[in-house]
Amino acid sequence: MDCGSAFLEFSTRKLRQLQQRIGECLDRLSEEQIWARGHEQENAVGNLVLHLSGNVRQWVTAAIGGKPDIRVRDREFSARGGISTADLKARLDAVVSEAAGVMEGLSPDRLLDTITPQGYQVTVLEGIYHVVEHFSLHTGQIMFATKMLTGQDLGFYRHLARESAHSEKTP
């Protein structure tokens, strides 16, 4: 496997892993907790899920995949509820599935092509890197909020307590 193919495969796998972790967090939270804010400057978990859906769609599906850019970023943050847990999960699942399809169908030769999402001129490689990094950052926020709201260990790294942990692939 060449470097470009390895990058695309890992990026797709990582995006799907993070999507799954967000789904597990949503399953642990009530709808009230999903839309809870400590104060007006905070984003609720629901807002972060909407934001990630918009960002992935804009950067991967639209900028790289050529679909229309339909994002209205301000709505991601202005929502105060009214979207069920099932709907949030379905939105995120659909956009990650579509983005994964774009990345899986992408030739490594396109990684140095230029795209312009949100007015930023970047390479396809930089765009994908941005999306995975951005998704990871907000997944961490969602995980932290879930732990704070539930008082539960999410168990995502439970396998590291085993003696054989060092023989496993990096998550």
Secondary structure, 3 states (H helix, E strand, C coil): CCHHHHHHHHHHHHHHHHHHHHHHHHHHCCHHHHCCCCCCCCCCHHHHHHHHHHHHHHHHHHHHCCCCCCCCHHHHHHCCCCCCHHHHHHHHHHHHHHHHHHHHCCCHHHHHCEECHHHCCEEHHHHHHHHHHHHHHHHHHHHHHHHHHHCCCCCCCHHHHCHHHHHCCCC
